[in-house]
Every structure is written in C-alpha cells, then in structure tokens.
C-alpha cells in the first residue's frame, strides 16, 4: 500500500537534480552550488511538480528553488531577537502567555524565504532535545496559557515524537491550547491525509486541549486538491487550521494574488491570522522584501476584495521588541501599533513615522531602515 513516505523518495536535494530540468550554464550552476552549500535545498517532488517551468518568474519556483540573489548577504540572521528570548536550548519565552518550542531543525522543504536560515537544515544547537526540562519550565510559569511547537517544521517530527509533545503539554493544567507551526499542508499534504496514525493522535489529544495548526500558504497555486484534502482531514477531526502568510516580492505582492489566496483559504475554513512583513534576513532581504509603504497599499487593495473573515488578519512585523501591527497611512505618516510587546513600556503603544517609500523594516529605535 502506498504510504506518505513514498512521496519523499524523489525529493530534489541537489543542484544536479535541478540541472536536469534547468540545463544551467556552468556559471549558473556554480552560483547555485554556493547557495546550496550555505543553505541546503530540499523540495518534495509533489511541490516541485507545481512549478511552471515555462514561466521564468514562476512564484512556486521562487519559493522552492535556490536563486543567485541568495548570495547577497545584506540583513541579519536573527531579525526578531530570538537569541535574547531563549531560556534553554529550544525554548523561547518572549511574550508572557506564549512559550515557543523549536522541536526540530528539519523541514520537508527548505523555503528560500525562511527566517530561520541560521539553523534550519543544518544547525541543531537551538533545538529542544530535553522535552522534560521544557515541560518543567512551562509548568512552572503559570502565565503561559499556550505553546507553539515549531522548528523547522513540527510535522517533520515522527508521530511518536509529536505524541510525546502532546502527552507532556496536555498534562499542564494552565495551558488552554497547543499550536503546531508547519508548512506540511502546503508542501507535503500527503503526510496528513494519508497518515491515519497522525490523525488519530491529533484527534485523541484534541479532546484534552484545543489543537491549532498554523500553516503558511503564500500563493493561490499552493491550494491544490491535495492541500485541500490535507486541510479537510484536519478539520474533520476537530483541529483548527489558521494561516500566516508572508508578503513576498514576486510571489504575492499584488492585491489580486493576495486577495485570491485569502478568499480561497476562507472558503475551505482556514482563517487568515497574519500577513507578515518579510523579515530582513541575511540572504533573504534583497530577494523578497517589499517596502512597508507599498505593502500597506497592497493590503488595503486586497482587503476591498475580501469578506469579513478574510480581512480579519493583521499586517504585522515580528520585531525584536514585539509584534507590531502596520495600520496604514495618514497625512504623510505610517501608523503602527504594538500587538504584542516584550517591554512593558510598549504595551498597546501606538506610534507614527514619516512615510519612507523605501523603508522595509524598523530598527531598535523604531525608525525606518531600508
């Protein structure tokens, strides 16, 4: 009988695999090898087959296939201050009510816009290998009412490992819900709808605590029939699915594409949660960032085409000082508000900055940087 693991057998993991399709020049091949040496490539055959090779600017290709632009080292590896919020290897506690567990450094696909390029695919220094200690920390911090298990990709873990997390976390009385951060519904949905064991685990523990899957669909073409089957399988067992998209240059940075994505998600019961400003990550910044001023216009136009559920998301950035909502423009200013804050002084804070047409991020003093 065919298993979801059979869909991993033909993964594209080398530049040689790519060259069979792209027929690259020696220089192109050399450049991509340098990229892949620094940040590895892994593309499930399922997702690879979604690429339209006749389109030089195909968005699926940009999300999955290394590009020479990744040789540009502008930016920073830790753009939201994760290192300063680490309480033990693999456990971060930035916001009072939420603990974040980095459960693995592995993903079924290494997305080219990944904001954890510093670790995903090759570094295990920040991974949680001591679940008991993490559980003890969360148990002793009563203000924590939810945990986000992420990575890497939380669903790249074995079923036994996923169940270990659920068994330990569900035993903590003051937790209201448990979230799993995963791109599996997007890049390998067979892992969900073909795996009865995984679905049974989620269903059983979902009776003890609410389980929420945080997916990341970034383009309408990712919502295939297989992806819809994966989402339906989760919803059929009572699991909530929400989506965090990233605003990405050349992928979804126009109102039509973004509104189509968000409308298609709400149509299958996946509620948009955030649209994030792409972080200024090293080897990502120059390739994928959209200026904030332009992003506001894209979001505004997209929302005109959405229903109430579709437009309930927040356009935000994950800044070292917190999640900052990007409200909009008025009289030459851009309005921001702290949605979540690390520092008490920033609680519920609203501030404005002069419009900077090239600004893509805010520095520690909350001023625009390009």
N, C-alpha and C positions, 0 to 999 in steps of 0.2 A: 504494500500500500504506500502511496506517495505521502511523504512527510514534509512539513515546512522546511526541515533541514536540507531537503533535497534542493531547495531553491538557493542554497548557499554554495552549491558545488561549482557554479560557473561565475563566481564573483570576479569582477575586473579589479585586479590588485596591482598590476604593473604597467609601466609605460609601454612595454612590449605588447601587452594585451590591447592597449589603446591604439597603438600604431597599426594594428591590423585593420582598424576602421578609418583612422585619420590619415594614414600614409604621410607621416610628417617628414619634413626636411631634417637633415642631421642637426642643424642649429635648434630647431623647434624641439626636437627630441631631447637634446642636451639640456635645454632650459627646463623642460617639464621634469626631467630626472632630478634636477637640482631642487625643484619644488617638492617633489615626492619624497626626496631624501629627508627634507626638513619636516614636512607634514604629510604623512602617508596617505595613500589613496586606497579606498575600498568602496566599490559600487556593486550592490546586488544586481544580478542580471535582470531581474524584474524592473528595477528603476532605470537601468541602462537602456532597456528597450523602449522606454518612453521618450528618448531623445530623438528629435527630428534632425538628422544629420544634414539635410538639405538647407537648413537654416543656420547660418553662421552665428547668429545671436540667439540661438535656442535657449530659453531660460532653464530648462531642465539640465541641459549640458553645463550651463554656468554654475548651477548649484552642486554638481557632482564631479565634474572633470577639472583637474588642475589647470591653471592658466598662468602664463608668464607674468601677469600682474602680481601674482603672489610672491614674486621676487622683491617687491617693493616693501622695505622694512619699516615704513612710516607707521607710527602708532605705538601701542603698548600691549603687553601680553595680559596684564591684569587690569582691565579697564573699570571694574566696579569695586575694587578693593577687597577681593575675596580673601587675599592673604591676611589682611588685618582682622578678618572676622572668623578666622579658623581657631576653633577651640581645642581640637585634636585632629590628627590626620583624618581627613574625610568628613569632618563635621564642621559646618559653619553656622554661626548664630548672629545674624546681623539685625534682624527685626525681632522684637520681644516675643511675639506669638508664633514665630515660624523658625523651625530648625531645618537645615538643608544637609542632606547626606549625599556625598559623592560616592556612589556604590561601585563604580567601575570606570575604567578609562577606555573601554571598548564601545564601539558603535558598529552596527551593521553597515552603515555608510558614513564616511568621513566627509561631512558637508564642508564646502570650501569657505563658507562664511562663518564657521564655528568660532564662538567667542572664547572657547577653552582650548585653543590651538596649543597652548603651552603644555598641555597634558594629554589631550585625547589622542589615543593611538599609540603612544609610546612611553609616557612617564606615569609611573604608578605611585609617586611619592605622596600625592594628595588624596589617595583612595582610602576609603574606610575598610580596614581589614579586621577591625575589632568591634563587631556588632554589639557585644555585651557592654563594652565601655560606652559606646554611643547611646545605647538604650538607657544606661545608668545616668548619663548626662541629661538626657531628655526627661527621664523620670524625676530627676531632682530639680528641674526647672519648671515649676507649676504653671508659669505664664505661657509656656509653649502649648498651643492648642492644635497645632498641625505640623506635619513633617512632609517635606518634599524629598523624595528619593529620586536622585538623578545621576548624572555621570558626566561624560559618556552617556550611554543610553541604558536606562534602568531595565528595559526589556531585553537587553543583550545578556542579562544575567540568566543563569539556569533557573528552571522552575523551583528547584529545591531552595535556591538562594533567595528567590522572590518570596517564597513561603516563609523562610526564616525571618526576613524583614517584617512580613505581615504578622507572624506569630508574636514576635517581640514587641512590635509597636502597638498591636491591638490590645496588649495586656496593660497598656498605660492608660489609666482611667481618664486623665485630663486631656487626652488627645480627642479631638472631635472628628477629624478626618485625616486621611493619608493620601498624598498625591504622588504619582509617578510621572516623571518627565521623560518622554520618549518620542522618537521620530519613527518608531516601528509602524504605526498605522499608515505612514506616508511611504516609507522606503521598502518595507517588507511586511505587508499586511497579512500574508500567509502565516506568519508567526502567531497571529492572533486567531484568525477564524479556522485554522487547521489544527490548532492545539487545544484539544478538549481538556487536557490536564491543567494548562494555564487558566482556562476559563473557569474550571471547577474551583481552583484555588482562589481566584478573584471573587467568585460567587460566594464561597463559604465565608471568607473573611469580610466580604462586603456586608454580611449580616451582623457583624460585630462593630465595624466602623465604616463610615462612608469612604468609598474609594473613588478618587478622581484621577482620570488620565489627562495629562496636559500634553497635547500633540502640537506639532508645528507644521501645518500646511502653509506654504508660501505662494503657491501658484495654482490656478484652477485645474491645470492638467494633471496635478498630483491627485486629484479626486477621481480616481479611476473606479471601475466597478469593483475591483479587488479591495481598494481602500474603503469603499462604502460597505463592503461585506465585513471588513475588519471592525469598522465603527459600529455596525449593526450588531455584531456578535457581542461587543462590549455592552451596548445599551440593553440588549436582550437579557443580560444577567444583572442588570441594575446598576452598572457602572456609569458614572457621569463622564462625559468627554468634553473638554474645553480646548480652545486653540489659542496659542500665542504665535502670531506671525511676526516677521521682521520686515521692515521696509527696506528693500534691496534694489540698488541701481541695476537696471537691465532685467529685473525679474518681475517686480510688481509695482514699479514706481510710476504708475499712471492710474487714474481714477477708474477706468473701465475694468482693468485687470483686477484691481483690488476689490472693487465692489462685486464683481463676478465671484471671486473667491469667497468673500464673506457671505454673500447670498447663498451660494452653493453649500457652504458649511451649515448655515442655519436651517437650510432645507432638509438636512439629514440629522438635525438635532445636536449639532456641535456648535456651541455658543462661543463667539469670539470674545476673548478675555483681554488681551493686549495686542496692539500693533507696536512693536518696539522700534525705536530709532536704532539703526545698526551701530554697534559699538566701534570705536576707533582701534580695533585690534591690529596688532602687527601682522603684516601680510594679508590683511583684510580691508583695512581702512580705505586705501586708494581704489580698491576694486569694487566695493559695494556701497560705500556711504553716500547718502543723499543729504544735501543741505537741509537743515531744520526748517527754514523758511519755505523751501519748496515742498518739504514733507507736509507741512500744515495745509498747503493748498491742495495737495493730492488727497489727503484725508478728508478735507472739507468737501471736495467734489464727490468723493466716493460715498460719503455719508448721505448725500442727496438721493442716492440710488438704493439706500438700504431701509429695511423696516426697523421697528423699534429694537428687536432683539439683535439685529445685525449691527446696529450703530451703538450698542451698549459698551463696546470696548473702550479702552483708554489708549491714546497715543502717548507713549512714555519712553523714558530712558532709564536704564539701570546704572545709576551714577554711584560713585563711592559713598556719597552722603545719603543715598536712598533712591527710591523710585520716584522720578519727577515727571508729573504729567505735563504734557505740552498742550496747553489750552487753545491757543490761537493768536491772532494778530489784532492789534487795535492802535490806531493813531501813531504809527511808526514804532510800535513796541510789540514784543512777543511776550505772552503771559505764560508763566509756569506756576505749578503748584506741587508741593510735596505730597505724594500719595502715600508713601511710607518713608520713614526717616530713621536714620541711625542716631543722630544727635537730637536731644530733646529740644534744642533751640530751633530746629527746623520743623517741628510738629505742625502740620497743617499750614505751613508757610506758603504765602503767595508772593511772587516777585516778578518783575518785568525787566527786560533788557531791550536796548535798541535793536531793531532788525539788522541782522548781518546776513546778507544774501549768500555768503559762502560758509557761514558757521555751521559746523556739523556736530558739535559737542560743547559741553561746558567744563571749564577747569574746576579746580578745588574751590576757587573763589566765586564760582557760578557765573563766570564771564565766558563769552563765546570764544571758541578756538576753531580753526579750520582743519 
